[in-house]
Amino acid sequence: MTAPWVLLLAIAGTAIFYVLVPIVAEVFARYRTPRILRCPETGGTAEVRIDARHAAATAVPGPPELRVAGCSRWPERKGCAQACLAPGA
């Protein structure tokens, strides 16, 4: 009697795998390279590295949560608000 439930769980697990893996892989690939952004605090440009693993891990329930992993303006501006990652920035 347990065989139908095992089969249903296997089908559901396979479906989830084929939906989640492409989303996570695409987000990771999109954010793994550094990008040149305008620093809203100084008005100059900065090379920013986004934490791609964190973005990929948070991408499944909705839009990815972005956070800075490194910036050319650091260490003097290490405690910045990271407003360069805001959607309109």
N, C-alpha and C positions, 0 to 999 in steps of 0.2 A: 503494500500500500504506500510505502514511502517513495517508490520510484517515480511517480508523476511529479512530486514536489521537487525531487532532485533535478529532474529534467527541466522543470519550470525555472528553478534557481539558476541552472546552467545557462539557459536561454537569456534570462534577465541579466546575468553577469556578463555574458558575451555582448549583449546589446549595449550595456553601459560602457564596457571597455571600448567598443568601436565608436562611441559618441565622445567619451571623455578624452581618450588619447589624442585624437586629431586636434581638439580644442587646445589642450595643454601644450602640445608640440608647436602649434602655430603661434601661440602667445609667447612661448619661450624663444622661438626663432625671431619673432618681431622685436623683442626687447633685449636681445643678448649683445647687440653691437652698440658702442658708444655713439652718442649723437651730440651735435652742436645746438645749443639752445641759448636763448637770451635770458640772462639773469635778471629777474624783476627787481632785485635789491640794488644792483650796481648799474644796470642798463647795458653792461657789456656782454660779450659772448662767453660761454663756458662749455667745456666738453663734459658731458654728464653720462655716467654709467648707471643704468637702471638695474635693480635687482631682478633679473629675469626669472630666477627660480621662484621668488615670492610672487611675482606677477602671474606666473603659470599656475602656481598652487591656488591662487585666489580667483582664477578666471572662470572656474566652473559654475559657481552660483550666480554670477553676473559679470559686470565689467571687472577687469583685473585691477587690483589695488597696487598702485605704483609707488615705489620709494627709491630714493637715490642710494646707490651703493658706493659711488665715488664721483667726485667733481674736481675739475681743475682749479676751482676757487677755494678748495679746502687746503690746508687746515685753518686758514684765517677766517673762513665763513662756515665752519663745521656745523654750528648750531642753527643754520638758516631754516626758514619755514618750508623749504622745498616747493615754493610757489611756481617754480618753472615747470612742474609736472601737472599743474592745473589744466583742465580741459581747454580753456580759452587762451592759455599762455603761449 
